């Protein structure tokens, strides 16, 4: 099993920046992909960004050029740097991880954090 704990989100103005982190514990050696999903109010959960153990990244079109995912394998931590925030980025952000070496973005990851709320004010 893998446990994931996200850092606190917060309230930011439009155009602002925020970095959230997620620390993994437990069977961390089994983890391949790590990533961030988000669920805006009244909308389904969507993949925001993901990074594999080999460093391959994937981003939702809506965040390309604004968000950056990174990973510190020594600390078993994944980060999401969010710049030029927009009100539509308001959502609960969930950290996730998956052990499958053949994980691809259309597959929902297996392990989940509890989520952290990010609110962007206009």
N, C-alpha and C positions, 0 to 999 in steps of 0.2 A: 504493500500500500504506500501511497504517496500523500503527504499532507502539504497543502499550499496555503500560505498566509500572505495576503496583500497588505501593502501599506495603506495609510489613510488617503482618501481622495480629497475633495474639498470644493470650494466655490472659487471660481476664477472669472475674470471679466473676458469678454470676447477679445481675441487677439493675444491673450495671455498664454502662459506656459505652465505645465505641470509635469512632474515625473512621478510615476508610481512604480513600485517594485513588488516583487513576489518571491518569497523565500520558500524553497522546497525542502522537505525533510522526509525521512523514511527510506524507502527503496529508491534512492535517487540515482543509483547506478543504472537502473532500468529505464530511465527517462531518455527519450529521443527528442520529440518536439515539445516546445513550450510556447505558450501564446497568451493572447488576451482576446476575450470576447466582450461584447457589450450588449446591454438590453435597454434601449430607450423606453420611456414610459409608453405603455400601450402597444409596443412593437415587439417583434420576435428577436431572439438573441442572434447576433451576427459575429463572425470572426473579424477582428480588427487587424491583428498582426500575429505572425507566428515565426518561430525560428527553430531550426533543427539543430541537433548536436553538431552537425557539420557546418553550421553557419548559414544555411540557405534560409532566406527570409521571404515572406509573403505578406502583402498588405491589401486591405480593402481599398477599392478605387477612391472612396470618399476621404481617405486619410493619407494617400500617397503624397509625399512631398511635405507633409506636416508632422507626421508621427514617425518615430524611429524605435524599433525594437532592438534590444541588445541582451546579451547573456553573459554571465560570469560563471563558468562551469565550476571553478574552484569554490565559489560561494553558493553554488546551486541556486542562483538568483537570476531572475529575468526582469528587465526594466522596460518601461514604455515611456519614452519622452514624447510629450504632446506639446506641439508649438502651434501658434496661430489658431488657438482654440475658437470654435464656433458654437453658437447656442445649440446647434443640432448634434454636437458631441455630448450633450448632457445624457447621461446613462449610468446604470450600474455596470461597472467594469469587473469582469471575472478573469482571474488567472486560471490557466489550464495547462495540463501536461499529458503526454501520451507516450507509452513505451514502444509503440509499433515502429519498426525501422522503415516500414513502407507507408507511414502516415502521409496523407495528402490533405490539402485544405478542405476538401468537401466532406471529410470524415470528422465527426464530432470527437473532441479529445475525451479521454477516459477519466481524468482526475480534475477536480475543480476546487477552487477556493470559494470563500463565502461571498465575495464581491465587495466592491467599494464604490461609493457614490461620487461621481464627478458632475458638478453642476457648472455650466457656463452661462453667465448672465450677459444679456445684450445691452 
